[in-house]
Protein backbone atom coordinates (compact mmCIF):
# COMPACT_ATOMS: atom_id res chain seq x y z
CA UNK A 1 0.00 0.00 0.00
CA UNK A 2 1.52 3.29 -1.03
CA UNK A 3 -1.23 5.78 -0.15
CA UNK A 4 -3.71 6.35 2.62
CA UNK A 5 -7.32 5.32 2.14
CA UNK A 6 -10.38 7.13 3.50
CA UNK A 7 -13.93 5.90 2.90
CA UNK A 8 -17.29 6.96 4.30
CA UNK A 9 -20.43 4.92 3.74
CA UNK A 10 -23.94 5.19 5.16
CA UNK A 11 -25.58 1.82 5.73
CA UNK A 12 -29.26 1.15 6.60
CA UNK A 13 -28.84 -0.43 10.02
CA UNK A 14 -28.34 0.66 13.61
CA UNK A 15 -24.94 1.24 15.19
CA UNK A 16 -25.14 -1.93 17.31
CA UNK A 17 -25.77 -4.11 14.24
CA UNK A 18 -22.98 -2.37 12.33
CA UNK A 19 -20.60 -2.90 15.28
CA UNK A 20 -21.33 -6.64 15.26
CA UNK A 21 -20.13 -6.74 11.65
CA UNK A 22 -17.06 -4.56 12.31
CA UNK A 23 -15.77 -6.89 15.02
CA UNK A 24 -16.33 -9.97 12.83
CA UNK A 25 -13.19 -10.00 10.65
CA UNK A 26 -14.75 -12.26 8.02
CA UNK A 27 -16.16 -9.11 6.33
CA UNK A 28 -12.54 -8.19 5.54
CA UNK A 29 -11.90 -11.44 3.67
CA UNK A 30 -12.94 -15.05 3.33
CA UNK A 31 -12.32 -16.01 6.96
CA UNK A 32 -10.76 -14.58 10.08
CA UNK A 33 -10.49 -14.40 13.84
CA UNK A 34 -10.26 -11.36 16.11
CA UNK A 35 -11.29 -10.34 19.61
CA UNK A 36 -12.25 -6.68 20.00
CA UNK A 37 -9.91 -6.28 22.97
CA UNK A 38 -6.87 -3.99 23.09
CA UNK A 39 -3.74 -6.09 22.48
CA UNK A 40 -5.62 -9.05 20.98
CA UNK A 41 -4.04 -10.71 17.97
CA UNK A 42 -5.97 -12.10 15.04
CA UNK A 43 -5.90 -12.84 11.34
CA UNK A 44 -7.86 -12.44 8.13
CA UNK A 45 -7.54 -14.71 5.09
CA UNK A 46 -8.54 -13.51 1.62
CA UNK A 47 -7.74 -15.12 -1.73
CA UNK A 48 -5.21 -17.45 -0.09
CA UNK A 49 -3.26 -14.65 1.60
CA UNK A 50 -3.27 -14.17 5.38
CA UNK A 51 -2.97 -10.82 7.11
CA UNK A 52 -2.07 -10.82 10.80
CA UNK A 53 -3.49 -8.09 13.01
CA UNK A 54 -3.14 -6.55 16.47
CA UNK A 55 -5.99 -4.56 18.02
CA UNK A 56 -4.82 -1.12 19.21
CA UNK A 57 -7.95 0.70 20.37
CA UNK A 58 -11.56 -0.20 21.07
CA UNK A 59 -14.45 2.12 21.89
CA UNK A 60 -17.44 -0.24 22.05
CA UNK A 61 -19.91 0.48 19.20
CA UNK A 62 -17.92 3.56 18.15
CA UNK A 63 -14.36 2.84 17.01
CA UNK A 64 -11.96 -0.01 16.31
CA UNK A 65 -8.31 0.51 15.42
CA UNK A 66 -5.84 -2.20 14.46
CA UNK A 67 -2.52 -2.73 12.71
CA UNK A 68 -2.28 -5.48 10.15
CA UNK A 69 0.26 -6.90 7.73
CA UNK A 70 0.93 -9.77 5.38
CA UNK A 71 4.19 -11.06 4.00
CA UNK A 72 3.45 -9.37 0.63
CA UNK A 73 2.25 -5.90 1.63
CA UNK A 74 3.66 -3.30 3.97
CA UNK A 75 1.95 -3.01 7.38
CA UNK A 76 -0.78 -0.45 7.87
CA UNK A 77 -3.05 0.97 10.55
CA UNK A 78 -6.82 0.77 10.08
CA UNK A 79 -9.37 2.83 11.98
CA UNK A 80 -13.08 2.08 11.65
CA UNK A 81 -15.51 4.56 13.17
CA UNK A 82 -19.29 4.34 13.50
CA UNK A 83 -21.71 7.23 13.83
CA UNK A 84 -25.49 7.25 13.99
CA UNK A 85 -27.11 9.15 11.10
CA UNK A 86 -30.77 9.49 10.06
CA UNK A 87 -30.29 6.82 7.35
CA UNK A 88 -28.75 4.32 9.81
CA UNK A 89 -25.01 4.26 10.51
CA UNK A 90 -22.12 6.08 8.90
CA UNK A 91 -19.06 3.84 8.66
CA UNK A 92 -15.76 5.70 8.31
CA UNK A 93 -12.70 3.65 7.38
CA UNK A 94 -9.18 5.09 7.26
CA UNK A 95 -6.07 3.07 6.45
CA UNK A 96 -2.52 4.42 6.36
CA UNK A 97 0.81 2.67 5.86
CA UNK A 98 2.79 2.51 9.10
CA UNK A 99 5.77 4.00 7.30
CA UNK A 100 3.77 7.16 6.53
CA UNK A 101 2.57 7.38 10.13
CA UNK A 102 6.15 7.09 11.43
CA UNK A 103 7.29 9.91 9.11
CA UNK A 104 4.42 12.14 10.25
CA UNK A 105 5.30 11.51 13.91
CA UNK A 106 8.95 12.41 13.31
CA UNK A 107 7.95 15.59 11.48
CA UNK A 108 5.98 16.75 14.53
CA UNK A 109 9.01 16.54 16.82
Phi and psi in degrees as GROMACS dihedral restraints (atoms count N, CA, C in turn):
[ dihedral_restraints ]
;  ai    aj    ak    al  type     phi  dphi    fc
    3     4     5     6     1  -104.2    20    10
    4     5     6     7     1   -23.8    20    10
    6     7     8     9     1  -124.2    20    10
    7     8     9    10     1   163.6    20    10
    9    10    11    12     1   -80.0    20    10
   10    11    12    13     1   154.5    20    10
   12    13    14    15     1  -121.9    20    10
   13    14    15    16     1   137.5    20    10
   15    16    17    18     1  -139.3    20    10
   16    17    18    19     1   126.7    20    10
   18    19    20    21     1  -138.9    20    10
   19    20    21    22     1   134.6    20    10
   21    22    23    24     1  -123.6    20    10
   22    23    24    25     1   135.4    20    10
   24    25    26    27     1  -146.0    20    10
   25    26    27    28     1   130.7    20    10
   27    28    29    30     1   -94.1    20    10
   28    29    30    31     1   128.0    20    10
   30    31    32    33     1  -120.2    20    10
   31    32    33    34     1   148.4    20    10
   33    34    35    36     1   -85.7    20    10
   34    35    36    37     1    63.4    20    10
   36    37    38    39     1  -153.3    20    10
   37    38    39    40     1   164.8    20    10
   39    40    41    42     1   -72.7    20    10
   40    41    42    43     1   165.1    20    10
   42    43    44    45     1   -61.3    20    10
   43    44    45    46     1   -41.0    20    10
   45    46    47    48     1   -62.3    20    10
   46    47    48    49     1   -42.1    20    10
   48    49    50    51     1   -66.4    20    10
   49    50    51    52     1   -41.7    20    10
   51    52    53    54     1   -62.3    20    10
   52    53    54    55     1   -41.4    20    10
   54    55    56    57     1   -60.4    20    10
   55    56    57    58     1   -40.9    20    10
   57    58    59    60     1   -58.2    20    10
   58    59    60    61     1   -35.9    20    10
   60    61    62    63     1   -75.2    20    10
   61    62    63    64     1   -38.6    20    10
   63    64    65    66     1   -60.9    20    10
   64    65    66    67     1   -41.4    20    10
   66    67    68    69     1   -84.8    20    10
   67    68    69    70     1     0.8    20    10
   69    70    71    72     1  -100.8    20    10
   70    71    72    73     1   102.3    20    10
   72    73    74    75     1   -67.3    20    10
   73    74    75    76     1    -6.7    20    10
   75    76    77    78     1   -65.6    20    10
   76    77    78    79     1   -19.1    20    10
   78    79    80    81     1   -71.8    20    10
   79    80    81    82     1   -15.3    20    10
   81    82    83    84     1   -88.7    20    10
   82    83    84    85     1    -7.3    20    10
   84    85    86    87     1  -172.5    20    10
   85    86    87    88     1  -154.4    20    10
   87    88    89    90     1   -82.0    20    10
   88    89    90    91     1   -29.4    20    10
   90    91    92    93     1  -161.2    20    10
   91    92    93    94     1   163.2    20    10
   93    94    95    96     1   177.6    20    10
   94    95    96    97     1   171.6    20    10
   96    97    98    99     1  -147.7    20    10
   97    98    99   100     1   132.1    20    10
   99   100   101   102     1  -162.5    20    10
  100   101   102   103     1   138.9    20    10
  102   103   104   105     1  -103.8    20    10
  103   104   105   106     1   134.3    20    10
  105   106   107   108     1   -81.6    20    10
  106   107   108   109     1    64.8    20    10
  108   109   110   111     1  -134.4    20    10
  109   110   111   112     1   132.4    20    10
  111   112   113   114     1   -54.4    20    10
  112   113   114   115     1   129.5    20    10
  114   115   116   117     1    91.1    20    10
  115   116   117   118     1   -11.3    20    10
  117   118   119   120     1   -66.9    20    10
  118   119   120   121     1   145.0    20    10
  120   121   122   123     1  -106.2    20    10
  121   122   123   124     1   152.0    20    10
  123   124   125   126     1  -158.6    20    10
  124   125   126   127     1  -167.8    20    10
  126   127   128   129     1  -156.7    20    10
  127   128   129   130     1   158.5    20    10
  129   130   131   132     1  -138.0    20    10
  130   131   132   133     1   132.4    20    10
  132   133   134   135     1  -114.2    20    10
  133   134   135   136     1   130.3    20    10
  135   136   137   138     1  -144.4    20    10
  136   137   138   139     1   127.5    20    10
  138   139   140   141     1    52.0    20    10
  139   140   141   142     1    39.6    20    10
  141   142   143   144     1    81.7    20    10
  142   143   144   145     1    -3.9    20    10
  144   145   146   147     1  -105.6    20    10
  145   146   147   148     1   138.9    20    10
  147   148   149   150     1  -109.3    20    10
  148   149   150   151     1   132.6    20    10
  150   151   152   153     1  -109.1    20    10
  151   152   153   154     1   135.2    20    10
  153   154   155   156     1  -102.3    20    10
  154   155   156   157     1   141.1    20    10
  156   157   158   159     1  -133.6    20    10
  157   158   159   160     1   157.7    20    10
  159   160   161   162     1  -132.7    20    10
  160   161   162   163     1   126.2    20    10
  162   163   164   165     1   -76.2    20    10
  163   164   165   166     1   128.3    20    10
  165   166   167   168     1  -101.6    20    10
  166   167   168   169     1   -43.5    20    10
  168   169   170   171     1  -143.2    20    10
  169   170   171   172     1   143.5    20    10
  171   172   173   174     1  -139.0    20    10
  172   173   174   175     1   123.7    20    10
  174   175   176   177     1  -120.9    20    10
  175   176   177   178     1   100.6    20    10
  177   178   179   180     1   -41.2    20    10
  178   179   180   181     1   124.8    20    10
  180   181   182   183     1    63.6    20    10
  181   182   183   184     1    13.0    20    10
  183   184   185   186     1  -129.5    20    10
  184   185   186   187     1   -44.9    20    10
  186   187   188   189     1  -156.3    20    10
  187   188   189   190     1   139.0    20    10
  189   190   191   192     1  -133.5    20    10
  190   191   192   193     1   129.9    20    10
  192   193   194   195     1  -127.6    20    10
  193   194   195   196     1   134.2    20    10
  195   196   197   198     1  -147.4    20    10
  196   197   198   199     1   157.8    20    10
  198   199   200   201     1  -102.1    20    10
  199   200   201   202     1   143.5    20    10
  201   202   203   204     1  -146.3    20    10
  202   203   204   205     1   158.6    20    10
  204   205   206   207     1  -160.0    20    10
  205   206   207   208     1   154.9    20    10
  207   208   209   210     1  -122.8    20    10
  208   209   210   211     1  -176.8    20    10
  210   211   212   213     1   -86.1    20    10
  211   212   213   214     1    -5.4    20    10
  213   214   215   216     1  -105.5    20    10
  214   215   216   217     1   -29.1    20    10
  216   217   218   219     1  -117.4    20    10
  217   218   219   220     1   152.7    20    10
  219   220   221   222     1   -68.6    20    10
  220   221   222   223     1   152.1    20    10
  222   223   224   225     1   -66.9    20    10
  223   224   225   226     1   151.1    20    10
  225   226   227   228     1  -142.8    20    10
  226   227   228   229     1   167.5    20    10
  228   229   230   231     1  -114.0    20    10
  229   230   231   232     1   131.0    20    10
  231   232   233   234     1  -117.3    20    10
  232   233   234   235     1   132.0    20    10
  234   235   236   237     1  -122.7    20    10
  235   236   237   238     1   127.9    20    10
  237   238   239   240     1  -119.3    20    10
  238   239   240   241     1   119.7    20    10
  240   241   242   243     1  -115.1    20    10
  241   242   243   244     1   147.8    20    10
  243   244   245   246     1  -123.0    20    10
  244   245   246   247     1   140.0    20    10
  246   247   248   249     1  -144.2    20    10
  247   248   249   250     1   133.1    20    10
  249   250   251   252     1   -71.2    20    10
  250   251   252   253     1   131.2    20    10
  252   253   254   255     1  -132.4    20    10
  253   254   255   256     1   163.0    20    10
  255   256   257   258     1   -54.5    20    10
  256   257   258   259     1   -32.4    20    10
  258   259   260   261     1   -81.6    20    10
  259   260   261   262     1    -7.9    20    10
  261   262   263   264     1   142.1    20    10
  262   263   264   265     1  -104.6    20    10
  264   265   266   267     1  -135.7    20    10
  265   266   267   268     1   133.8    20    10
  267   268   269   270     1   -92.1    20    10
  268   269   270   271     1   125.3    20    10
  270   271   272   273     1  -105.0    20    10
  271   272   273   274     1   124.2    20    10
  273   274   275   276     1  -117.4    20    10
  274   275   276   277     1   119.8    20    10
  276   277   278   279     1  -117.7    20    10
  277   278   279   280     1   127.8    20    10
  279   280   281   282     1  -127.2    20    10
  280   281   282   283     1   133.8    20    10
  282   283   284   285     1  -134.8    20    10
  283   284   285   286     1   131.0    20    10
  285   286   287   288     1  -135.4    20    10
  286   287   288   289     1   139.6    20    10
  288   289   290   291     1   -60.7    20    10
  289   290   291   292     1   141.8    20    10
  291   292   293   294     1   -62.4    20    10
  292   293   294   295     1   -31.1    20    10
  294   295   296   297     1   -61.1    20    10
  295   296   297   298     1   -44.5    20    10
  297   298   299   300     1   -65.2    20    10
  298   299   300   301     1   -38.6    20    10
  300   301   302   303     1   -65.7    20    10
  301   302   303   304     1   -39.0    20    10
  303   304   305   306     1   -65.1    20    10
  304   305   306   307     1   -40.5    20    10
  306   307   308   309     1   -65.4    20    10
  307   308   309   310     1   -40.7    20    10
  309   310   311   312     1   -64.4    20    10
  310   311   312   313     1   -39.1    20    10
  312   313   314   315     1   -65.1    20    10
  313   314   315   316     1   -43.1    20    10
  315   316   317   318     1   -64.9    20    10
  316   317   318   319     1   -36.5    20    10
  318   319   320   321     1   -67.1    20    10
  319   320   321   322     1   -26.1    20    10
  321   322   323   324     1   -79.5    20    10
  322   323   324   325     1   -14.6    20    10
